Amino acid sequence: MGSNLGGGFEALISKLVTLKGLIHGELILPGEAGYDEGRRVWNGMIDRHRAAILYCVDEHDVVAAVRFARENGLTIAIRGGGHNVAGFGTCDGGLVVDLSRMKKIEVDPEAMVARVQPGLTWAEFDKATQKHGLATTGGLVSTTGISGLTLGGGVGWLVRKYGMTIDNLIGAEVVTASGEKIRASETENQDLFWALRGGGGNFGVVTLFEFRLHRVGPQVFGGPLFYPIGRASEVLRTYIRWASSLPDELTSLVVFLTAPPAPFIPAELQGTKMIAIATCYTGSLRDGENLIEPLRGLKPAVDLAGPTPYVGLQSMFDATAPRGINAYWRSLYLKQLDEPAVARLVDCASNFKSPFSQIHIHQLGGAVSRVSSKDTAFPHRESQYLMNIVGLWMEPSQAEGVIQWVKTTWTSLAPHSTGGEYANFMGEPIERVKAIYGDNYQRLVEIKRKYDPHNLFHINQNIKPV
Ligand SMILES: Cc1cc2nc3c(=O)[nH]c(=O)nc-3n(C[C@H](O)[C@H](O)[C@H](O)COP(=O)(O)OP(=O)(O)OC[C@H]3O[C@@H](n4cnc5c(N)ncnc54)[C@H](O)[C@@H]3O)c2cc1C
């Protein structure tokens, strides 16, 4: 521990003790109760030893933390839900600013707006908004934090109808690197507002998000249909034709997976490789049923599609991604799902190196592509499919095989991709950050220079101010 921090460790700790007296929340130092538990993030593979964790309870604590880190030249990591696969919610030797205790949410059902503190998970957000029959685009696993997911873009079941999460962000309150509290919206600090929508945690600590809400549910039509992997090419051929003519109300997701030992999977299929097509339709339940007829015509081995609570769909995948599982992911945007791409995909999916690993293909288009690639920092508006190569494993001995499988799959599909990658699905920091920010990169550098010239916020897919 001390070796991570060098000789100034004791001096740093005594300064951190003074920080304890300045905050309303809780500061936990090495050796204190809660330090080891607080070191953990969602990805079990991430094992970092920070100097302290500050559980903020309000904006005042965030300002104190930012000023302290800046004045003492201390690395600072901002943590919302802690789900970042690359482990950007923690760091070695620095100060973790944990926002998970800032969980207030105000829903204005008339204005259809939610004002949300950064520590909420999507489960908590959906619970509060669905009370009013409202929702906005969130993630597919309900334990994920709203903060990191929003700042990186945000894709989920409502993405084709209502756009990405950032397309529903209408304002934010931010503590900048200088410790100043400012607002960002279409009318205040517009440059910052533009950068927050896809530029990640590079520009400051967001202490409040304001989201536009929509009428959704409480029942929607959706759920997965499963087919044996041996039929994947045939299923995907039908899927591609079907998906190209869907209304925006329907968002679909292709999942390659190993069938879990769950009661809804017949015993003879458990542990076998399968392809699933999952859907969410936000129009009438009857229309939803009619729309998936071509998928049912393929005679799925397991059919779980039907009327379902929206919050049920939002947590349907929770069991596949428990906290503490080891993870390494890579992503790419597919130009199109043509025959050669499908052949490579099926080949890679047949070679999973652990039963938890999956490949997801998120259908985009609809409202995502109606926003120009210059209107927010997120540039990949034209792509119809986002592929996430989800390496997950429990046994440490499987690490090397799974990570290699993710890399090989990525390389194999790269010729079919646009060259871009999705900030939120990156398993490690990448040098090629331009692949994430595309043609918006230079403008992001300029905004970074204005709001964080010394790169205080660098534990992220980092945009360097020079
Ligand atoms: C199981 C699982 C399912 C997922 N499903 C989806 C999905 O359906 N759709 C999707 O788009 N993504 C999804 N993701 C990816 C997810 O969006 C990213 O992992 C995201 O970073 C998680 O946000 P977080 O707040 O939980 O993470 P954290 O690790 O807490 O933070 C992630 C990054 O955001 C920064 N950050 C966090 N909060 C703030 C803040 N308030 N102000 C400034 N910076 C901040 C952090 O510094 C860090 O760089 C999923 C991830 C997991 C692990």
The ligand as an SDF file (V2000), in Angstrom:
LIG
                    3D

 53 58  0  0  0  0  0  0  0  0999 V2000
  -23.5790   -4.9520  -16.0980 C   0  0  0  0  0  0  0  0  0  0  0  0
  -23.4710   -3.7210  -16.9410 C   0  0  0  0  0  0  0  0  0  0  0  0
  -24.4740   -3.4020  -17.8280 C   0  0  0  0  0  0  0  0  0  0  0  0
  -24.3790   -2.2670  -18.6260 C   0  0  0  0  0  0  0  0  0  0  0  0
  -25.3920   -1.9580  -19.4930 N   0  0  0  0  0  0  0  0  0  0  0  0
  -25.3070   -0.8430  -20.2350 C   0  0  0  0  0  0  0  0  0  0  0  0
  -26.3660   -0.4700  -21.1060 C   0  0  0  0  0  0  0  0  0  0  0  0
  -27.3720   -1.1380  -21.2090 O   0  0  0  0  0  0  0  0  0  0  0  0
  -26.2240    0.6620  -21.8190 N   0  0  0  0  0  0  0  0  0  0  0  0
  -25.1210    1.4590  -21.7350 C   0  0  0  0  0  0  0  0  0  0  0  0
  -25.0720    2.4810  -22.4180 O   0  0  0  0  0  0  0  0  0  0  0  0
  -24.1030    1.1180  -20.9350 N   0  0  0  0  0  0  0  0  0  0  0  0
  -24.1840    0.0020  -20.1790 C   0  0  0  0  0  0  0  0  0  0  0  0
  -23.1510   -0.3480  -19.3670 N   0  0  0  0  0  0  0  0  0  0  0  0
  -21.9440    0.4570  -19.3640 C   0  0  0  0  0  0  0  0  0  0  0  0
  -22.0810    1.6090  -18.3950 C   0  0  0  0  0  0  0  0  0  0  0  0
  -22.7470    2.6550  -19.0360 O   0  0  0  0  0  0  0  0  0  0  0  0
  -20.6960    2.0970  -17.9810 C   0  0  0  0  0  0  0  0  0  0  0  0
  -20.0250    1.0550  -17.3330 O   0  0  0  0  0  0  0  0  0  0  0  0
  -20.7850    3.3210  -17.0740 C   0  0  0  0  0  0  0  0  0  0  0  0
  -19.4770    3.8360  -16.9410 O   0  0  0  0  0  0  0  0  0  0  0  0
  -21.3480    2.9810  -15.7270 C   0  0  0  0  0  0  0  0  0  0  0  0
  -21.6500    4.1040  -14.9870 O   0  0  0  0  0  0  0  0  0  0  0  0
  -21.4520    4.0820  -13.4050 P   0  0  0  0  0  0  0  0  0  0  0  0
  -21.8540    5.4060  -12.8710 O   0  0  0  0  0  0  0  0  0  0  0  0
  -22.0940    2.8690  -12.8320 O   0  0  0  0  0  0  0  0  0  0  0  0
  -19.8830    3.8510  -13.3430 O   0  0  0  0  0  0  0  0  0  0  0  0
  -18.6590    4.4890  -12.5430 P   0  0  0  0  0  0  0  0  0  0  0  0
  -17.6170    3.4310  -12.5980 O   0  0  0  0  0  0  0  0  0  0  0  0
  -19.0570    4.9860  -11.2280 O   0  0  0  0  0  0  0  0  0  0  0  0
  -18.2450    5.7210  -13.4420 O   0  0  0  0  0  0  0  0  0  0  0  0
  -17.9220    5.5830  -14.7910 C   0  0  0  0  0  0  0  0  0  0  0  0
  -17.1770    6.7920  -15.3310 C   0  0  0  0  0  0  0  0  0  0  0  0
  -17.9850    7.9460  -15.2470 O   0  0  0  0  0  0  0  0  0  0  0  0
  -17.3800    8.9400  -14.4230 C   0  0  0  0  0  0  0  0  0  0  0  0
  -18.4270    9.4780  -13.5550 N   0  0  0  0  0  0  0  0  0  0  0  0
  -19.3290    8.7720  -12.8360 C   0  0  0  0  0  0  0  0  0  0  0  0
  -20.1640    9.6010  -12.2260 N   0  0  0  0  0  0  0  0  0  0  0  0
  -19.7890   10.8590  -12.5560 C   0  0  0  0  0  0  0  0  0  0  0  0
  -20.2860   12.1500  -12.2450 C   0  0  0  0  0  0  0  0  0  0  0  0
  -21.3590   12.3370  -11.4800 N   0  0  0  0  0  0  0  0  0  0  0  0
  -19.6540   13.2230  -12.7550 N   0  0  0  0  0  0  0  0  0  0  0  0
  -18.5790   13.0770  -13.5630 C   0  0  0  0  0  0  0  0  0  0  0  0
  -18.0710   11.8720  -13.9010 N   0  0  0  0  0  0  0  0  0  0  0  0
  -18.6790   10.7830  -13.3950 C   0  0  0  0  0  0  0  0  0  0  0  0
  -16.3290    8.2020  -13.6480 C   0  0  0  0  0  0  0  0  0  0  0  0
  -15.2660    9.0100  -13.2970 O   0  0  0  0  0  0  0  0  0  0  0  0
  -15.8970    7.1280  -14.5990 C   0  0  0  0  0  0  0  0  0  0  0  0
  -14.9610    7.6510  -15.5050 O   0  0  0  0  0  0  0  0  0  0  0  0
  -23.2350   -1.4560  -18.5410 C   0  0  0  0  0  0  0  0  0  0  0  0
  -22.2070   -1.7930  -17.6580 C   0  0  0  0  0  0  0  0  0  0  0  0
  -22.3210   -2.9040  -16.8600 C   0  0  0  0  0  0  0  0  0  0  0  0
  -21.2060   -3.2750  -15.9520 C   0  0  0  0  0  0  0  0  0  0  0  0
  1  2  1  0
  2  3  1  0
  2 52  2  0
  3  4  2  0
  4  5  1  0
  4 50  1  0
  5  6  2  0
  6  7  1  0
  6 13  1  0
  7  8  2  0
  7  9  1  0
  9 10  1  0
 10 11  2  0
 10 12  1  0
 12 13  2  0
 13 14  1  0
 14 15  1  0
 14 50  1  0
 15 16  1  0
 16 17  1  0
 16 18  1  0
 18 19  1  0
 18 20  1  0
 20 21  1  0
 20 22  1  0
 22 23  1  0
 23 24  1  0
 24 25  2  0
 24 26  1  0
 24 27  1  0
 27 28  1  0
 28 29  2  0
 28 30  1  0
 28 31  1  0
 31 32  1  0
 32 33  1  0
 33 34  1  0
 33 48  1  0
 34 35  1  0
 35 36  1  0
 35 46  1  0
 36 37  1  0
 36 45  1  0
 37 38  2  0
 38 39  1  0
 39 40  1  0
 39 45  2  0
 40 41  1  0
 40 42  2  0
 42 43  1  0
 43 44  2  0
 44 45  1  0
 46 47  1  0
 46 48  1  0
 48 49  1  0
 50 51  2  0
 51 52  1  0
 52 53  1  0
M  END
$$$$
